[in-house]
Amino acid sequence: MSGENKGIVRDQPPEIPSEGGPLAEFKGAVPPAPEWFRKAVATPYETGSVEVQGAKVTYQRWGRRGAPGLLLVHGNGAHAHWWDFIAPYFVEEYNVAAITFAGMGDSDFRESYNMATFAEEEVAVAEAAGLFDGPTKPIIVAHSFGGFVTLVTGAKYGDRFDGMVIVDSPVNPPERPHRGPDRKGRPNRVYPDLAAALSRFRLAPPQLCENLYAVDYIARWSLKKADEGGWTWKFDPMIWKHFDPGKDPGELLQAARCRVAIIRGENSSLMPDEVREYMRKLLGYQVPFISIPHADHHVMLDQPIAFVAALRTMLAEWTHSDPHRTVTEVRPSSQA
């Protein structure tokens, strides 16, 4: 593995005139972002990359090296910029890094993908960003697909981390089998201009989000100029066609070698009450399980300030308490 720092930046996503606006079928012009959001995304960060099994994996870093480490992990098809308006709220106490997995965002594509390599990418970025250099072991906060990767990290490398916070990553009971992503693998469409591309941006799984300024922001960071002209999505469209899902996530959840906490959107279609109860049972009812009101699956988009407040509170409590979770005998589900 090798690392490369690129210095302190204050990048901006691509811009188009506001009239007519992206995501037009939902609302016309995007409403202006509130002051807290504009201030957060203007916070300077350091960019870097590290090579993992032949692929460049990019990351962003905020805060002071030597402070306790906090690794932020995105979901399926996403990228580190999903955390641009969350990370700055933790820089006073943490050395914060946000990863972009291979095959997504500005990181390199691979011929094939597997959970073990994604977990290795998490550890490599934590090392390159100096998260292991603090006075305590680092903590991982991971959303959706990133949460499943972090379950692998927790089971394999958990002794190197203080804990992991899994955000709306459902471990389903047997009667609710996990369907997994579409494995057909279609080439990404090329749009004639940025406005046309932005109008096709969708959250997955589909949901509405009132904070359209945040959706617009991450949509712009999700696009790149196509070689043949126009605009297209950054993620590898073939990622799930050449993907090995690895071990059962229920087994991995129970095998975590570090502290565990779960956050979900209270209105999440992926984590309804029966999934919440199953996961609580797998963990012996011994870990924090926080529901964010009025949030769907994309918790940091739906209720960003409430998410920050809940995560700050939980991390502060972890600082002053000792883990006591024991292994349970609950049989995990079979995941497709």
N, C-alpha and C positions, 0 to 999 in steps of 0.2 A: 504494500500500500504506500502511496506517496501523496503528499498534500501540497496545495498551492493556494496562497492567500492573494487576494486581489485588492485589498485595501478597504477603506471606508467609503461607502457610496450612499447616495440618496437618490436612487433610481426612481423613475416614474413609469407607469404603464403607458402603452400607446394611447394617443388621444384622437378624438374626432369631434367635430362641432356638436354641441349639445342639442340643437334643435332636431326634432324627430327622435333622437336618442336611440341607443341600443335597447334591446329587450322591448321593442316598441309595442309588440302585441299585448304586453301586460299593462303598460302605463304611459306610453308616449315618452316624453323627456324624463331622464332620471332626476329625481329631486336632489338638491345639494346635500352633500354629506355634512353631518354635524361637526362642530368644532373639535370635539374629542377625537373623532375618527381622523380628520385631516391632520391633527397634531400627531397622532399615533403613527400614521403611515409616512409622515415626514421625518420620523426619528432615524438618524443614520445607523447603518449596520455595516458589518464587514462581510464580504462574500469570500467564499473559498471552495475548493473542491478536493476530493480525495479519490484515488483510484482503488477500486475494489473489483478483483477478478476481471481486470481488463476494461472496466467501464468507469468513466468519470462520473462521480456522484457529487452534486453541488449542494451547498448549504449556505445559510445566512447566520450571522452571529451578532448579538447585541450584548451590551453590558461589559463588565470588567472580568478579564481573565483572572483566575484565582478565587473568584466567588463560587459558591455552591452551583453545581451544574444543573441545567434544566434543558432537556431535549424535547422539542415539539415535532410531532409526526403527523403528516397529512393523510388523507384518504385516497380512494381509488381515482386515478386520473387527475389528481390535484397536484399541488406543489407547495413549496415553502411559503409563498406569498399569502397563502390562506391564514398565516399567523402574523402578518405585518401589523395588524391592528390589535393583536392580543399580546405579543411578546413585549412591547415597550412597558406594559404594566408590571413586569417582573424584573426589570433591569436594575432596580435599586438594590435588590437582594441576591440576584442570580446572574451567572454567566449563561445566557440563553442562546441556544442554537436551534434552527429549524432545518430539517433535512428535505431534499427532494430526491425521492427514490429513482433508481435507474428505470428508464422507460417512461418517465413523466417529467413535466416541466423542462428545465434546461439541462437535465442529466442525460447521459448517453443511453442509447437503446442497447439491448442484448439480443442474442439469438434465441435465448430461452430464459425463463424466469422461475424462481422457486423461493419459498418462504425462508429457507435457511440463508440464502444469499442476501435477501432483503434485511434479515436480522443482522447479518455481518455488516451491511451498510450502516445500520444504526450505530453499531459499536465503533466503526471506523470514523464516522462523522463526530461522534462524541469524543474520540481521541484527538482528531484533527482540530476540533474547536476548543480543546483544553478543558472539557467538562470533567475529566477525571483528576484535574489538578487542584480542585477546591478542597476545603477542609472536611467535606463529607462526600459520600458517593452521590452521583447524579441521579435525578429522577426523570422518567420519561412520561410525557403526556401525549397520548396518541388517539386520533379520531378514526372511526370507521375501519376501513381496510388496514390502516396503520395500526389499529389496536390488535388485529389478528397477527400482524408481524411482531408486535411487541410481546404478545403471548409467547412466541417462539423465543424472543430475546430473553424474556423473564425465566423461561424454563432452562435455557442453555447458558445464558450469561448473567443470570439474575444476581449472583453473588458479587458482581461488579457494580450493581445499582442499588440505590436506597429504596426505590419503589417505582411502580408504574401506575399511571392513571389511565384507565381505558374509557374512552368517550364514545358512547353509542355504538359499540361493537358487539352485536348480539351473538351469544352462544345459545342456540335454540334447543329446546327439549325435543325428544324423539318424535312427538306428534306434530312438530312444526319444522320439518327438514329445511335446511338451508339450500337454496337453489343455486347460488353462485352466479358469477358474471357470465354474460354472453360470450361464448367461445368461438363465434363464427369468424371474427376478425375481418372487418371490412376496412379498406383504405379510408383515411380521413378525407372528408370533402374539402375542396378548395373553393373559397368564396371570393367574389370579384373585388370586394372592398371590406374594410374593417367593420363598417356599420352592418353590412349583411351578415358577417360572421357573428358579431355580437348578438344580433337578433335571434340567432339559433342556439345560443348558450342555454343549457338546461342543467339543473341540479339533478343528481342521481343518487338515490331514487327520487322520482319527481315529487316536488313539493313547492308550495308557495313560500315566499319570504318577503316580509314587509320592508326589510332593510335593503332596498334595491341599490342604494349607493355601494353597499358592501358586495353585493352580487356583481354589479357592474365592474367594480375594482378587480375582483379575482378573475372575472371573465376576460378582461383585457390582458392580464398576465398569463392567461391560458392559451393565447394565440401567438403565432409567429408568421412572418412573411414566407410564403411558399416559394420554392425554387422556380416554378413556372409562372410566378406572378400571383397576386391575390394573397389571401390569408387562409391559414389552416390551423388546426389544433396541434399543440405540442406533444401530447401523449402518443405513445406507440400503439397503434390500433390493433396490433397483433399480439399484444402482451398476454391476453388470456387464452389465445390459441396455443401458446407455447408455455404453459404455466403448470407447475406442480404445486398443489395446495398443501402438501405435507400432512402432518399429524392432525388428529382431531383436536379442535380448539378447546373443547371441554377438558380433555386430559391436560392440555397445556396450561389452562387456567389454574387447575388444581396443583400443577407441578411448579408454579412460580417460586423462584428462590429469592424473592424480595417482597416488600410490602405491595399490597394491591388496593386500589380504590376504583370504583366505577361511577361514572357520570353518564346520565342519559337525558335526552329531551323528553319531558313528560308527555308530549304528544307524538313521540316518535312512532312511525309505522313499523319500524324494525325492532323496537324494544317495548312492546306493550307489557302490561302487568305480568302476564304469564311467563314471558322471557325474563323479566326482572326477578321474579320469584325463583325461577329455575337457577339462575346464576347465583342468587343469594344462597340457595341451598347447596350448590356446588362448593361454595366458599364457606360453608358452615355458619352462615349469618355472622361472620366475624370481621367483615371489612366495611368501610364506609361505602354507601350506595346512595348517590345524590341525584335527585330528579330536578331538572331546571324547568320551572313553570313556563308555559306558553312557548316552548321550544320543540321543534320537530327534530329530525335526524341531524341536520347541520346546525348543531347547538351554537357554535361560535358566530354563525351568521344570524341566527334567529334572535338570540339573546346574548350579545357579546359582553355587556357589562355585568349581567347576572352570572355569566360563565366565569368571568374574571374574579368576581367576588367569591363565588363558591370555591374556585381553585385556590385563591389566596388563603381562604379560611382553612381549607383542608391541609394545605402545605404547612401553614402555621401550626396546626394541631399536631401534624406528624413530627414537627421539630421538638415537641414537648411530650411526646408519648412513645411507648415502646410497642412494637408489634406483638401480637399474641395469637395470630392465626395458626391453627393446626390442620393437618391433612384430614380430609373427611373421606367417607366411604361411598359417597353418592356416585352412581354410575353416570358418566357423561353421555350426551346424545351422540348419534351417528350423523355426521355432517356430509352432505353431498359435495 
